[in-house]
Amino acid sequence: MSNSSSAQRIADELATEIEQLVPGAKLPPQRTLVARYAASATTIAHALTLLVQRGLVETRPGSGAFRATPRPSLSGGDTTWQEASLELTDHLESTRPGERGHWAGALSDTLIQPAVDVVDLNGGYLHPNLRPSELLTTTLSRVAKQTRAWDRPPIGGITGLRDWFAQDIAAGLGLNDILITAGGQAALATTLRAVTQPGDPIIVESPTYPGTLAAARAAGLRLVPLPMDAQGLQPDHLDEALSRSRARLIVVQPLYQNPTGATMSPTRRTQLREIARSHHAFIVEDDFARYLLHADAPPPPAPLMADDEDGTTIHIRSLTKPTSPNLRIAAIASRGPVTARLRDALTTDSLLVPAVLQYSAMDIVTSPGWRRSQHTLAQELAHRRDLAIAILTRHFGSDALHSHPTGGYHLWFTPPAPHDGISFAQAATTAGVAVTPGANYYPLGHSTPSHVRISYVAAPNEAELERGLIRLTRLKQGV
């Protein structure tokens, strides 16, 4: 049964109970519902969303879900006809190559706000306590008063910000090689559509970022997942897959890969570019972790684009992860004719990125406060990572972690038997901890992996992080 149909069934059952409650009555916490229905946190969240859409439930961040106050209906219309029109018939598993499939369940997992009694070891954005909040608020306040912040910006982005990204990404890039987008996910989705046609195969890492999988499905692309080792995609597998599938697009995260934390070696990077070039294929380099280095990190390898004069690489760099989920500013860097294609696709998708955000981003990254915030964040990330590794290895053994990364914000963890990733994540939610099941990082229909991803940036402080990790250790004994 799909997550969608399971959520619908749970929503229908809950609706009968909720209708008997007085307005304002609190619903059982998410962890209770996970245990009651033996469902994932994502399915429960989806069910609650359906109930919110029906007007039966209202959610209050940090407090939970409540019986909504009934509101008079504006019409007595029947919308059930939409199911047949939209063909909502378990399309997740039946989508064929060339057919677009809009499913963002795994991606939405990172946006779920756990209940107040659940420790968040799932989220992919910095907790407010880790953000450069003062820098963000003072910058936006100052920029918002400027007339230019409310003028229409150029299609590709304001000159100063494009020039900054060009210099920061790679020597030899100019502002005309840069396009500003509304965040990394938008950059990824636009790029996939710009350089492919529905039904085309694309090579992806396995496992990989759920946003890549969702964007590929939405574009109607055929996923060709390739296994990884500690250094990323394996060259022999890549060469064979390109020859067999005739794919013209490869999507990789060479630096602190999400979810495994792997960093591609210089030799592997050279091999990747050479293989792609020999097959006339583009590489989309999702460089999401460039600004998430830890205090003890060695100098990071240069991006793939740095040594790529032939235009094989399309580079994506975002400012959202190290700042705030609301500073949705990213850049696409490319060389050659593909840039015009990307610009046209970006214009079609979003027309323009608000100037007030672009000028705010430019002021932030060119201020002394940016470097200070990066230094502070690097220290905090290292402390949190060390705490998480110490607790997990002490209780589960050193083999439980895929790697000990010096960048990014997550660990790739193997739960103890008899758990797989899904059952461990479900048990964790019941125990009051939100983690991400490994299945979210694989194409639908693939076998259930025995991994979960543990994030250490969404908890408010180290004490709360430790509390969540200790709860996870109790699952080893079945407590």
C-alpha positions as CSV (number, residue, x, y, z in Angstrom):
1,M,0.0,0.0,0.0
2,S,1.4,3.5,-0.9
3,N,2.0,6.2,1.7
4,S,-0.7,8.2,0.0
5,S,-3.4,5.6,0.4
6,S,-2.3,4.7,4.0
7,A,-2.5,8.4,4.9
8,Q,-6.0,8.6,3.4
9,R,-7.2,5.6,5.4
10,I,-5.7,7.0,8.7
11,A,-7.3,10.4,8.0
12,D,-10.7,8.8,7.5
13,E,-10.4,6.9,10.7
14,L,-9.3,9.9,12.7
15,A,-12.0,12.1,11.2
16,T,-14.6,10.0,12.9
17,E,-13.0,10.5,16.3
18,I,-12.2,14.2,15.7
19,E,-15.8,15.1,14.8
20,Q,-16.8,14.0,18.3
21,L,-14.4,16.5,20.0
22,V,-15.1,20.0,21.1
23,P,-13.3,22.8,19.2
24,G,-9.9,23.4,20.6
25,A,-9.4,19.8,22.0
26,K,-5.9,18.5,21.5
27,L,-5.3,15.5,19.3
28,P,-2.9,12.7,20.5
29,P,0.7,13.5,19.8
30,Q,2.3,12.3,16.6
31,R,4.4,9.6,18.4
32,T,1.2,8.2,19.8
33,L,-0.4,8.0,16.3
34,V,2.7,6.4,14.9
35,A,2.5,3.7,17.4
36,R,-1.3,3.3,17.1
37,Y,-1.3,2.9,13.3
38,A,2.2,1.3,12.9
39,A,2.9,4.0,10.3
40,S,5.8,6.3,9.6
41,A,5.9,9.8,10.8
42,T,5.6,11.0,7.2
43,T,2.3,9.1,6.7
44,I,0.9,10.5,10.0
45,A,1.9,14.0,8.9
46,H,0.3,13.5,5.6
47,A,-2.9,12.3,7.3
48,L,-3.0,15.3,9.5
49,T,-2.5,17.5,6.4
50,L,-5.5,15.9,4.8
51,L,-7.5,16.6,7.9
52,V,-6.4,20.3,7.9
53,Q,-7.6,20.5,4.3
54,R,-10.9,19.2,5.4
55,G,-11.2,21.9,8.1
56,L,-11.3,19.4,10.9
57,V,-7.8,20.0,12.3
58,E,-5.5,23.0,12.9
59,T,-1.9,22.7,13.7
60,R,0.1,25.0,16.0
61,P,3.9,24.8,15.6
62,G,5.4,23.6,18.9
63,S,2.1,22.8,20.4
64,G,0.5,20.0,18.3
65,A,-2.7,19.4,16.4
66,F,-6.2,20.5,17.6
67,R,-9.8,20.1,16.7
68,A,-10.5,23.1,14.5
69,T,-13.5,25.4,15.1
70,P,-16.0,24.5,12.4
71,R,-16.4,27.2,9.8
72,P,-19.4,27.6,7.5
73,S,-18.9,26.1,4.1
74,L,-19.2,28.6,1.2
75,S,-20.7,25.9,-1.0
76,G,-22.0,22.4,-0.9
77,G,-19.9,21.4,-3.9
78,D,-18.7,17.9,-4.6
79,T,-15.0,17.7,-5.5
80,T,-14.8,13.9,-5.7
81,W,-14.7,14.1,-9.5
82,Q,-11.1,15.4,-9.2
83,E,-9.9,11.9,-8.3
84,A,-10.8,10.5,-11.7
85,S,-9.6,13.6,-13.5
86,L,-6.2,13.6,-11.8
87,E,-5.9,9.8,-11.9
88,L,-5.1,9.5,-8.3
89,T,-4.9,5.7,-8.4
90,D,-1.7,4.8,-6.6
91,H,0.3,6.5,-9.4
92,L,3.5,6.6,-7.4
93,E,4.5,3.1,-8.3
94,S,2.9,3.0,-11.7
95,T,4.5,6.1,-13.2
96,R,6.2,5.1,-16.5
97,P,9.2,6.8,-18.0
98,G,8.1,10.0,-19.8
99,E,5.2,10.5,-17.4
100,R,5.7,13.2,-14.8
101,G,5.0,12.1,-11.2
102,H,4.5,14.7,-8.5
103,W,5.6,13.0,-5.3
104,A,7.6,14.9,-2.7
105,G,6.9,12.8,0.4
106,A,10.5,12.0,1.2
107,L,11.5,15.6,0.5
108,S,8.7,16.9,2.7
109,D,10.0,14.8,5.5
110,T,12.8,17.4,6.1
111,L,10.1,20.1,6.5
112,I,8.0,18.4,9.1
113,Q,7.9,20.2,12.4
114,P,7.9,17.5,15.1
115,A,5.6,17.8,18.1
116,V,6.9,19.6,21.1
117,D,7.8,16.4,22.9
118,V,9.8,14.9,20.0
119,V,13.5,15.6,19.6
120,D,14.2,16.7,16.0
121,L,17.2,14.7,14.6
122,N,15.6,14.8,11.1
123,G,15.5,18.4,9.9
124,G,17.8,19.6,7.2
125,Y,18.0,23.3,8.2
126,L,19.8,25.0,11.0
127,H,17.9,25.5,14.3
128,P,17.4,29.2,14.9
129,N,20.0,29.0,17.7
130,L,22.6,28.1,15.0
131,R,21.6,30.7,12.5
132,P,23.3,34.1,12.1
133,S,20.0,35.7,13.1
134,E,21.3,39.1,14.0
135,L,23.1,39.4,10.7
136,L,20.0,38.3,8.8
137,T,17.6,40.7,10.5
138,T,19.7,43.8,10.5
139,T,20.7,43.2,6.9
140,L,17.1,42.7,5.7
141,S,15.9,45.7,7.7
142,R,18.6,47.9,6.1
143,V,18.1,46.6,2.6
144,A,14.3,46.8,2.7
145,K,14.6,50.6,3.1
146,Q,16.5,51.0,-0.2
147,T,14.5,51.8,-3.4
148,R,16.6,49.4,-5.5
149,A,15.4,46.5,-3.3
150,W,11.9,47.0,-4.8
151,D,12.9,47.5,-8.4
152,R,12.6,44.8,-11.0
153,P,16.0,42.9,-11.0
154,P,17.7,41.6,-14.1
155,I,16.4,38.1,-15.3
156,G,19.7,36.4,-14.4
157,G,20.1,38.2,-11.1
158,I,21.7,41.4,-9.8
159,T,25.2,42.1,-11.0
160,G,26.9,42.2,-7.6
161,L,25.6,38.9,-6.4
162,R,26.3,37.1,-9.7
163,D,29.9,38.5,-9.6
164,W,30.4,37.3,-6.0
165,F,29.2,33.8,-6.8
166,A,31.4,33.7,-9.9
167,Q,34.5,34.5,-7.9
168,D,33.6,32.2,-5.0
169,I,32.8,29.2,-7.1
170,A,35.8,29.0,-9.5
171,A,38.5,31.1,-11.1
172,G,37.7,32.1,-14.7
173,L,33.9,32.4,-14.2
174,G,32.3,35.7,-15.0
175,L,28.9,37.1,-14.0
176,N,27.5,36.0,-17.3
177,D,28.1,32.4,-16.3
178,I,25.9,32.8,-13.2
179,L,22.1,32.6,-12.8
180,I,20.5,33.4,-9.5
181,T,17.7,31.1,-8.4
182,A,15.2,30.9,-5.5
183,G,17.2,28.3,-3.6
184,G,19.0,25.1,-4.4
185,Q,15.9,22.9,-5.0
186,A,14.7,25.4,-7.6
187,A,18.1,25.4,-9.2
188,L,18.1,21.6,-9.4
189,A,14.6,21.3,-10.8
190,T,15.2,24.0,-13.4
191,T,18.5,22.4,-14.5
192,L,17.0,18.9,-14.9
193,R,14.2,20.2,-17.1
194,A,16.4,22.5,-19.1
195,V,18.9,19.8,-20.3
196,T,16.6,16.8,-20.7
197,Q,13.4,15.7,-22.3
198,P,10.6,13.6,-20.6
199,G,11.6,10.0,-20.7
200,D,15.4,10.6,-20.7
201,P,17.6,8.6,-18.4
202,I,19.7,10.3,-15.8
203,I,22.4,8.9,-13.6
204,V,22.0,9.5,-9.9
205,E,23.9,8.4,-6.8
206,S,22.3,5.6,-4.7
207,P,21.5,6.7,-2.1
208,T,21.0,10.4,-2.9
209,Y,19.2,13.6,-1.9
210,P,15.4,13.1,-2.0
211,G,15.0,16.5,-3.8
212,T,16.9,15.1,-6.8
213,L,14.5,12.1,-7.0
214,A,11.5,14.3,-6.7
215,A,12.7,16.8,-9.3
216,A,13.5,13.9,-11.7
217,R,10.1,12.4,-11.3
218,A,8.4,15.8,-11.8
219,A,10.4,16.1,-15.1
220,G,9.4,12.7,-16.3
221,L,12.9,11.3,-16.2
222,R,14.1,7.7,-15.9
223,L,16.3,7.2,-12.9
224,V,19.5,5.1,-13.3
225,P,20.8,4.8,-9.7
226,L,24.4,3.8,-9.3
227,P,26.0,2.4,-6.1
228,M,28.7,4.4,-4.3
229,D,31.8,3.6,-2.2
230,A,33.6,5.9,0.3
231,Q,34.7,8.1,-2.6
232,G,31.4,8.5,-4.4
233,L,30.3,7.1,-7.7
234,Q,32.5,4.3,-9.0
235,P,34.1,5.0,-12.4
236,D,33.7,1.6,-13.9
237,H,30.0,1.5,-13.0
238,L,29.5,5.0,-14.4
239,D,31.2,4.3,-17.7
240,E,29.1,1.1,-18.2
241,A,25.9,2.8,-17.2
242,L,26.4,5.7,-19.6
243,S,27.2,3.3,-22.4
244,R,24.2,1.2,-21.7
245,S,21.6,3.9,-20.9
246,R,23.0,6.6,-23.2
247,A,22.2,9.1,-20.4
248,R,23.4,12.7,-20.9
249,L,23.1,13.9,-17.3
250,I,24.8,12.8,-14.1
251,V,23.8,14.3,-10.7
252,V,26.3,14.2,-7.9
253,Q,27.1,15.7,-4.5
254,P,30.9,15.4,-4.4
255,L,31.4,17.2,-1.0
256,Y,29.9,15.6,2.2
257,Q,27.2,13.8,0.2
258,N,23.7,13.6,1.5
259,P,23.0,11.2,3.1
260,T,26.3,9.2,3.3
261,G,28.7,12.0,4.1
262,A,31.2,10.8,1.5
263,T,33.6,13.2,-0.2
264,M,34.9,12.4,-3.6
265,S,38.7,12.2,-3.9
266,P,40.6,14.4,-6.4
267,T,41.4,11.3,-8.5
268,R,37.8,10.2,-8.6
269,R,36.7,13.8,-9.6
270,T,39.1,13.7,-12.5
271,Q,37.8,10.3,-13.6
272,L,34.2,11.5,-13.3
273,R,34.8,14.5,-15.5
274,E,36.8,12.5,-18.1
275,I,34.1,9.8,-18.3
276,A,31.3,12.3,-18.6
277,R,33.2,14.2,-21.3
278,S,33.8,11.1,-23.3
279,H,30.1,10.4,-23.4
280,H,29.1,14.0,-24.1
281,A,27.2,14.1,-20.8
282,F,26.7,16.9,-18.4
283,I,27.5,16.7,-14.7
284,V,25.2,18.5,-12.3
285,E,27.3,19.3,-9.2
286,D,25.1,19.9,-6.2
287,D,27.6,21.7,-3.9
288,F,25.2,22.1,-1.0
289,A,27.7,21.6,1.9
290,R,30.4,24.1,0.8
291,Y,29.5,26.5,3.6
292,L,28.9,23.8,6.2
293,L,32.6,22.9,7.0
294,H,33.5,21.9,10.5
295,A,36.2,23.6,12.5
296,D,38.5,20.6,12.1
297,A,37.9,20.2,8.4
298,P,40.9,20.1,6.0
299,P,40.8,22.5,3.1
300,P,37.9,21.2,0.9
301,P,38.6,20.0,-2.6
302,A,37.9,22.5,-5.3
303,P,34.5,22.1,-7.0
304,L,34.4,20.0,-10.2
305,M,33.8,23.1,-12.2
306,A,37.2,24.6,-11.2
307,D,39.1,22.5,-13.6
308,D,36.4,22.1,-16.2
309,E,37.0,24.4,-19.1
310,D,34.9,22.4,-21.6
311,G,31.6,23.1,-19.9
312,T,30.9,19.6,-18.7
313,T,29.8,20.7,-15.2
314,I,26.7,22.6,-14.2
315,H,27.4,23.8,-10.7
316,I,24.7,24.6,-8.0
317,R,25.7,26.6,-4.9
318,S,23.1,27.7,-2.3
319,L,23.2,30.2,0.6
320,T,20.1,28.7,2.3
321,K,21.7,25.9,4.4
322,P,24.2,28.1,6.3
323,T,21.7,30.9,6.9
324,S,17.9,30.3,7.0
325,P,15.4,28.3,5.0
326,N,13.8,31.7,4.1
327,L,16.9,33.1,2.4
328,R,16.2,31.2,-0.7
329,I,19.1,32.3,-2.8
330,A,21.3,30.0,-4.9
331,A,23.3,30.1,-8.1
332,I,23.7,28.0,-11.2
333,A,27.1,28.3,-12.8
334,S,27.7,27.0,-16.3
335,R,29.9,27.5,-19.3
336,G,28.9,27.5,-23.0
337,P,25.6,27.4,-24.9
338,V,23.8,25.5,-22.0
339,T,23.7,28.8,-20.1
340,A,21.2,30.3,-22.5
341,R,19.0,27.2,-22.2
342,L,19.2,27.4,-18.4
343,R,18.3,31.1,-18.5
344,D,15.2,30.5,-20.6
345,A,14.1,27.6,-18.3
346,L,14.6,29.8,-15.2
347,T,12.6,32.6,-16.7
348,T,9.8,30.3,-17.5
349,D,9.8,28.7,-14.0
350,S,10.1,31.8,-11.8
351,L,10.4,34.9,-14.0
352,L,12.7,36.5,-11.4
353,V,14.0,36.2,-7.9
354,P,12.9,39.1,-5.6
355,A,15.5,41.9,-5.6
356,V,15.1,42.4,-1.8
357,L,16.3,38.9,-1.2
358,Q,19.2,39.2,-3.7
359,Y,20.4,42.5,-2.2
360,S,20.1,41.1,1.3
361,A,22.2,38.0,0.3
362,M,24.8,40.2,-1.4
363,D,25.1,42.4,1.7
364,I,25.4,39.3,4.0
365,V,28.2,37.5,2.1
366,T,30.2,40.7,1.6
367,S,30.0,41.8,5.2
368,P,32.6,40.9,7.9
369,G,29.7,39.2,9.8
370,W,29.6,36.5,7.1
371,R,33.0,35.2,7.9
372,R,32.4,35.5,11.6
373,S,29.2,33.5,11.3
374,Q,30.9,30.8,9.2
375,H,33.6,30.5,11.9
376,T,31.0,30.2,14.7
377,L,28.9,27.7,12.8
378,A,32.0,25.6,12.0
379,Q,32.8,25.3,15.7
380,E,29.2,24.4,16.6
381,L,28.9,21.8,13.9
382,A,32.1,20.1,15.1
383,H,31.0,20.0,18.7
384,R,27.6,18.5,17.7
385,R,29.1,16.0,15.4
386,D,31.6,14.8,18.0
387,L,28.8,14.4,20.6
388,A,26.7,12.4,18.2
389,I,29.5,10.2,17.1
390,A,30.7,9.5,20.7
391,I,27.2,8.5,21.8
392,L,26.4,6.4,18.8
393,T,29.7,4.5,18.6
394,R,29.7,3.9,22.4
395,H,26.3,2.2,22.3
396,F,26.2,0.7,18.8
397,G,29.8,0.2,17.9
398,S,32.1,1.9,15.4
399,D,30.6,0.0,12.4
400,A,27.2,1.7,13.0
401,L,28.4,4.8,11.2
402,H,29.2,4.9,7.5
403,S,31.8,7.8,8.0
404,H,32.9,10.5,10.4
405,P,32.5,13.5,8.1
406,T,34.1,16.9,8.7
407,G,31.4,18.8,7.0
408,G,27.7,18.8,6.4
409,Y,25.1,18.2,9.1
410,H,24.3,14.5,9.3
411,L,25.4,11.0,9.9
412,W,24.5,7.8,8.0
413,F,23.7,5.3,10.7
414,T,23.1,1.5,10.5
415,P,20.6,0.4,13.2
416,P,21.1,-2.8,15.1
417,A,19.3,-6.0,14.1
418,P,16.4,-6.8,13.7
419,H,15.7,-3.3,12.6
420,D,15.8,-1.9,9.1
421,G,15.7,1.8,8.5
422,I,12.0,2.1,8.3
423,S,11.2,0.1,11.5
424,F,14.0,1.9,13.4
425,A,12.7,5.3,12.3
426,Q,9.2,4.3,13.4
427,A,10.4,3.0,16.7
428,A,12.4,6.2,17.2
429,T,9.3,8.4,16.6
430,T,7.4,6.3,19.2
431,A,10.3,6.9,21.6
432,G,10.1,10.7,21.0
433,V,12.9,11.2,18.3
434,A,12.5,12.1,14.7
435,V,15.0,10.6,12.3
436,T,14.9,10.0,8.6
437,P,14.5,6.4,7.2
438,G,17.1,5.5,4.6
439,A,14.4,4.5,2.2
440,N,13.8,8.2,1.5
441,Y,17.1,8.4,-0.3
442,Y,16.4,5.6,-2.8
443,P,14.0,5.5,-5.8
444,L,10.6,4.1,-5.1
445,G,10.4,0.4,-5.4
446,H,14.0,-0.3,-4.3
447,S,14.7,-2.6,-1.4
448,T,14.4,-1.2,2.1
449,P,17.9,-0.2,3.2
450,S,19.2,-0.8,6.7
451,H,20.1,2.8,7.4
452,V,18.7,6.0,8.9
453,R,20.0,9.6,8.6
454,I,20.6,11.4,11.8
455,S,20.8,15.2,11.6
456,Y,22.5,17.2,14.4
457,V,21.5,20.7,13.4
458,A,17.8,20.8,14.0
459,A,17.9,20.4,17.8
460,P,18.0,23.7,19.7
461,N,21.2,22.8,21.7
462,E,23.6,20.0,22.6
463,A,21.6,19.0,25.6
464,E,18.6,18.3,23.5
465,L,20.7,16.6,20.9
466,E,22.1,14.3,23.6
467,R,18.6,13.7,25.0
468,G,17.5,12.5,21.5
469,L,20.5,10.3,21.0
470,I,20.2,8.6,24.4
471,R,16.6,7.8,23.5
472,L,17.9,6.1,20.3
473,T,20.3,4.0,22.3
474,R,17.5,2.6,24.3
475,L,16.0,1.1,21.1
476,K,19.0,-1.3,21.1
477,Q,17.6,-3.0,24.2
478,G,14.0,-2.6,23.0
479,V,13.2,-0.3,25.9
